[in-house]
Amino acid sequence: MKNILLTSVIASAALTVIAATPANDLQRVNASDNLKVTRINNAPAKNVKQIAPGVTSTVENGIKKLHVIGKESRNLQSIKAMRSPIGGVKAPQGFVLFESFEGWDGEDLEWTPEGWTVDMRGEVERSESWTPCLPNTSFGLPAPADGIYSYAINYSEVKQDEWLITPEIEIAEGFNLSYWLYLDPVFLFNLDNVDWENMVFIGEPTVSATLQIWAQPAGEEWIMLHDYVDDYKGMTLLELYDETPAGMEKKSMSLDKIAGKKAKIAFRYVGIDGNSMFIDAVGVGYPALEDVSYLDPFSTLYWGFTRSASLTCLTADIAMYPVYAPLTWTNMTYIDGAEYEWTYCDPVTADFVTDNNPEALTVTYIPDYSSEASMRNNFFYPPTLTASAPNSTPGSYTAPYVYFQAGGKVERTLNDGTEFEATLFPFALNNSGFTFITCDDETIGDNAIPVFGYNNHTDQYWLNYSLNGAEPMEGNYSHLEGIANLFMATEAPLVVNGITAFGWGKVDPEAEFTATIYALDSEMSAAYESLTEIASTTLKGSEFIAQYNDAKGYLCLPFNFDEPVVISATEEHPAYFIMIKGFRSDKVEYFVPLQSAKPDPNYMCLGYIMNHIDLSGHTDRGEYYSIKPMVYKADGDYVDPYASFAIGLDAEYPWLTTDTEEITLSNTPVEVQLGSYYDGSKLSVEVPAGVEATVTGRYNKCVLTVKHNYADVIAEGNVVVKGPGVEVSIPVKEGTVGISGITAENGAEITGIYDLNGRRINAADAKDGIYVVKYSDGTARKTVVRK
């Protein structure tokens, strides 16, 4: 059997800020401190009950867990609960009841929200009935769905019949009951009568403890609306085990049975020796519209790691976009009869404004010159899409990053005064997490083959993958030789100064890796022969930034280009591969790249792999290169991770603008206001004959100064200001006067008029042309005369 070992870390952060104001509490963290290999030994653990050979039940912080050697629950991905702003929670629109237990003082364990009651009909003390809870997620307790508190009940070995009852409310036609719940279905049933080898119950399973939903219309008896046992009857124990939740899950049910009445609703926990349960965000109202979502611009990049082996990043996700280029967020919601509203930051004022385009939101952002901070970090909030429909509670979606920055690069002065600079990734570190993938393959005899990297067994893994069960023939091979990210560029230039990749392993100092930017053709073909190399650079193993010099550890690969590389979307090249090669080498003992852990929110796979393959004898095709989205096999099945590699761009989105349409030269220098990401010292100027120019300053203080240089020609043409990826071109012309327009200047009298050969002329004899006018203060000016 083949098993896939996923080693990952998923960090998160919540920030409370004012609209369009950058947070002051962006913090740096070394993510490598949290990404560690877990080694399991054979020492007995505490609170462990041996149920059968290879089967144990543990109790961790009041929650039972079932562990079966050789079997793992398929429900491994954590459910990210909604978070509310600090300061309280408001009921969703259209709800007559909403309670997330945020009124608790954190101390009184007998507290209930106003109008709520706990009815204890069992044989337990109050501490084993429904109580408020502040779950510590570090100890394995499920995170609240809303705010910081939830309500919970501990299991007991004596009879429990515990009712958590809402206030009486008016139930309108079409109302639903919604709530977030942690319930492990394994422990709904008694586990004393189980065939553990096959993970099935022997005979009809008996109920240990269950959760039921009851309602009591005014003046009537209690009626049961739902029993969770009914959801799981008929399942095998293995199927129940696969349903074990990783966190709270959202539940919803119709209240049509009591529509038109006033009623109380109760959550009844009843039974003996079941499991602890948690509930939060209880609401009654019209059903909320679900699956509201949008697609971020294809070019979205995120702040990533610094150039270090400690994997240093910020605790908040920030996206990066250009200025002066249209950005489009596309509505991916399909709800009949729904209306949509976008709430987003205005590009000029940063105030929240709205748009009702049902298809997409397109906005062009511009630099903010209002402060030093905003010129460097022009932060905005991601847009929110809200869907509304009759007899429904509106549903909303906001992209899971805290801010996006318009223009510039990844740089920030932190609270402690240190400077933070990092690379740009195609995935959000805190939301997506990061991981590396190894494969335990018994047929090869290696329990940690780096699937997307290299060791002495990787070639065999990929040959087996490519043959798909067929026997190899002499000369057959499938070598993984490259890993890449796909970058969908914008029309705005992205200036790439280097590439930084991250991995884990051990590499000889003489190893040589290559980073290459390839342009895809207009057909977006991934065929290797259709790619156009834009830039390439190499890096020796001795230049890696390694966590350890003499052992496997985290690796940072800091590639630099000799000259900045500019990439942008054109008709010829709409997209690019950022590819790393060279790891398949006898100088590499072990290398595995880091990658995103969770699937892309829009299920787009931006990570690609390149195999060099020869299956001659099996196919009519000779050796070839195959570039495809990252994929691997687990237990014989193909797995599409919809992920990206931790290959970052050390890049910036520059800009250079001016409102000046034409420069007219005069006797004094002309100053032209520019808006520039680069300082003037990094810009070059091209001028026509007869003109000289300089550029100084940065941002809105950038000034182009143009003047005569007394060449014997009339200045005609363009003044061109250039920087990496940016350029402005401004037509220039000489200011002209009639001969009568030559006058005294600054109190100095005219002492003579001369042609360019130095001959003095009379004003009456002057023809069209360039003349030098001398003044009594010793100065001279070049003047163009037109009669």
Secondary structure, DSSP 8 states (H G I E B T S, - for coil): -EEEEEEEE---------TT---S---EEEGGGT-----------TTEEEEETTEEEEEETTEEEEEETTB--S--S--------TT-----TTEEEEE--TT--SS-TT---TT-EEEE-SSS-GGGSEEEE---GGGT----SSSS-EEEE---SS-EEEEEE---EEE-TT-EEEEEEE--GGGGB--SSEETTTTEESSS--BSEEEEEEEEETTS--EEEEETHHHHTT--HHHHHHT--SS-EEEEEE-GGGTTEEEEEEEEEEESS---EEEEEEEEES-B-----EE--TT-EEE---SSTT-EEESS-EEEE-SSSEEEEEE----TT-EEEEEEE-TTT--EEEE--SSEEEEE-----SSHHHHH--EE---EEEEE-TTSB-EEEE-S-SEEEESEESEEE-TTS-EEE--EESS-HHHH-EEEEEEEETTTTEEEEETTSBSTTHHHHHHHHHHTT----TT-EEEEEEEEEEEE--SS-EEEEEEEEEEEEEE-TT-EEEEEEEE--TT----GGG-EEEEEEEEEGGGSEES-SSS-EEEEEEEEEEEEEEE---SS--EEEEEEE--SSTTEEEEEE-EESS--TT----EEEEEEEE-BTTBS--SEEEEEE--EEETTEEE-----BSEEEEEEE--EE-----EEE-SS-EEEEEEESS-GGG-EEE--TTEEEEEE-SEEEEEEEEEE---SS--EEEEEEEETTEEEEEEEEE-EE-GGG---BTTB-EEEEE-TTS-B--GGG--SEEEEEEETTS-EEEEEE--
